[in-house]
Amino acid sequence: MDNQRAAPRQRVLKSGIIEFNGGAIDCVVRNISDTGAALDVASPLGIPSEFNLLLSGTRTHQRCRVVWRKEKRIGVVFE
């Protein structure tokens, strides 16, 4: 899967918030690059295919689109 990425990802362990339709779900950012990230979630069920990601310690909202889902992790690309 690494060779399909547009940019190399850096391993991190940051908290984040997935925001959509007035709701929010906590997540943990496991790796990140200029083009996307992998997010750990309690369950990917109910998370829409597009949402805003807010990283802890920042006021920046990043628009995301889900490209893959696993049991407790989702991969996103930044729009």
Secondary structure, DSSP 8 states (H G I E B T S, - for coil): -GGG-SS--EEEEEEEEEEETTEEEEEEEEEE-SSEEEEE-S--TT--SEEEEEETT---EEEEEEEEE-SSEEEEEE-
